[in-house]
Amino acid sequence: MEEKTWVDYITALGSVATPLLVIALSAVGWKVKSSIDRKTDLENKLRDDRVEIYNQILEPFIILLMSDAAWDSDKKNKNKNKNDFATNKMLTLEY
């Protein structure tokens, strides 16, 4: 009978450890991937809400920076002062 050496023990340990390491690293990789996918999905769902909120916040400033001719060209803005309109919009509680 042949005597076992330390190389034989390391080889046996490596044979058992390799599949366990592959399984463990695959589980960690899957967990990271699912976390990234979930975060990306949430960001995509919130993007539309963010754009709407940014538009509401910037609307008074865009009105103030708009030329008077552009303001008057819209029929719903006839006989309205753009500065008063934008200022009143900024002073509301909703804003």
Summary of the structure (lengths in Angstrom):
residues: 95
radius of gyration: 32.6
end to end distance: 87.7
largest distance: 107.3
contacts: 176
relative contact order: 0.06
helix: 82%
strand: 0%
